[in-house]
Amino acid sequence: MPNRDYDRVVIAEDELDRAQEMMRILETIGGYQVWTTKWKAEVVSLLAETNAGWLILDLNLEDGNSAEIVPVLRKAYGSKVFILILSGYFEDYPEYDLLAGGADLYLRKPYRPKALLQQMESMRARMEGREMRQDEGIKLKFSDGILDVDRGIYKKGTQEIAIPAGQSKLIKLLASARDDDGWVYVGRPDVIMYMWGEDFEIDPVTTTERLRKVRARLRATLGQKIIDIKSEGTGRLPSYKLSADIVLVEEEKE
């Protein structure tokens, strides 16, 4: 399979105005080449013809629900294609199921196209950074096990636990928040923007609940709590960081 072109984007969106707005911003600000379709049946052929490294996929297209093609595309392309899901139907199509099925990012409408571009640039930077490191990514040690943050795998003895994409994304963010004294707190609005590309202030109740669910599922996946929460003063928003007993594996090297 040829290397994908990460300057090319396929947008599958049935709302013409929204598709044109995304295309304009991605082309004029991001410098991407963009192809659009409103048909689920054309997504696979467009990815093959354009060799695009990005797919922005609305869940409700002219010919039906596109969620079913996410695992098909992930099986066909592995991690070579970024799949970004757009949906105005959060409760009908839970983000957890879509991320577990292979999506890299879930954005709930309404969202800001510039925030989408920001997310893409961040994902691209991490992808290019992984290539330069030749898969020597961050590894965390806790409870006598090792978590490979980039791969989303926690190994403890003969036990191996796969961390779903949404939970891994939260760990990646918190693992990058560090100073000379250890892990540092990241504010809730920054976490929300990184995770979903959304402004916390637009819908604080819903975004807070989504973050709570990711944290709860991560705790259930690992069987333990690895994130500390801090709230200072009445009305202050919580901040999050990795627990103090979690250690960078690199720190133990001589």
C-alpha positions, -999 to 999 in steps of 0.1 A, spaced: 0 0 0 15 34 -10 22 60 17 -8 83 22 -7 120 13 -14 140 45 -19 172 25 -51 156 11 -85 154 27 -118 137 18 -149 153 34 -181 132 35 -208 157 45 -244 159 33 -249 195 42 -235 215 13 -229 248 32 -210 230 59 -189 210 34 -180 242 15 -171 260 48 -148 232 58 -132 230 24 -126 268 23 -109 268 57 -88 236 51 -77 249 17 -70 286 24 -57 283 60 -44 248 62 -31 245 27 -49 211 21 -63 197 -11 -99 187 -5 -124 164 -22 -160 162 -11 -189 138 -13 -223 134 3 -225 97 -5 -213 69 18 -208 47 -13 -182 71 -27 -160 74 4 -139 42 -2 -133 50 -39 -123 86 -31 -98 75 -5 -83 51 -30 -83 75 -59 -69 105 -40 -46 86 -16 -58 111 10 -45 107 46 -76 123 61 -113 114 61 -138 138 77 -169 118 80 -204 130 89 -225 101 103 -257 109 84 -250 109 46 -275 109 17 -274 71 15 -275 63 52 -256 60 84 -218 59 77 -208 45 111 -207 10 97 -178 18 73 -154 31 100 -142 -4 111 -140 -14 74 -118 15 66 -96 9 97 -91 -27 86 -83 -17 51 -59 12 59 -47 5 94 -35 36 111 -25 52 78 -57 72 74 -70 96 101 -108 92 105 -125 122 121 -162 118 129 -188 146 128 -222 142 143 -252 161 155 -266 129 171 -244 124 201 -268 102 220 -278 80 190 -242 73 180 -221 72 212 -185 84 207 -171 55 227 -184 30 202 -171 49 173 -137 55 188 -135 18 198 -144 10 162 -115 29 148 -122 66 146 -94 89 157 -116 119 167 -153 125 174 -167 161 170 -202 169 180 -221 195 160 -221 225 163 -183 228 161 -159 254 148 -142 245 116 -110 263 128 -111 241 159 -112 211 136 -82 224 117 -64 229 150 -71 193 159 -58 181 126 -26 200 129 -20 187 164 -27 151 153 -4 155 123 24 169 145 21 139 169 21 115 139 52 131 124 69 131 158 62 93 162 78 87 128 110 106 139 111 87 171 108 54 152 81 42 176 102 51 207 73 68 224 64 77 260 61 47 284 46 50 318 52 26 348 27 20 375 14 -10 395 43 -32 383 32 -27 347 42 -6 317 18 15 296 29 22 260 11 55 255 15 57 217 3 21 212 -23 22 239 -12 -10 255 -7 -17 292 13 -48 300 17 -64 335 34 -98 335 15 -119 310 -15 -96 311 -20 -72 283 -48 -46 283 -57 -25 252 -67 11 260 -95 24 237 -86 54 216 -106 80 236 -90 70 269 -55 68 253 -60 103 240 -66 116 275 -35 98 288 -14 113 260 -25 148 269 -17 144 306 16 126 299 27 157 279 20 180 309 51 179 329 78 202 344 109 196 364 89 187 395 67 162 379 32 160 364 13 193 362 -24 200 361 -43 207 329 -75 228 331 -108 214 320 -114 238 291 -80 228 276 -88 191 281 -121 195 263 -105 214 234 -78 188 230 -102 158 232 -130 170 210 -120 204 195 -149 221 213 -152 253 233 -161 243 269 -181 274 274 -206 266 246 -220 235 264 -203 230 297 -227 204 310 -225 180 281 -187 183 276 -181 178 313 -202 147 313 -184 133 283 -151 139 300 -164 122 332 -174 91 312 -140 89 296 -123 91 330 -147 65 345 -141 41 316 -104 45 318 -105 36 355 -126 5 347 -103 -5 319 -72 -4 341 -89 -14 373 -74 16 391 -74 54 392 -44 71 375 -57 107 372 -58 132 401 -84 161 401 -80 194 418 -105 222 424 -95 254 441 -122 276 455 -159 280 449 -168 281 413 -134 271 401 -132 245 373 -113 213 380 -79 205 366 -64 171 359 -30 154 360 -15 120 362 -11 106 397 23 111 414 30 73 415 31 71 377 67 72 365 82 79 331 102 47 321 129 69 307 136 83 341 148 49 353 174 47 326 210 54 337 
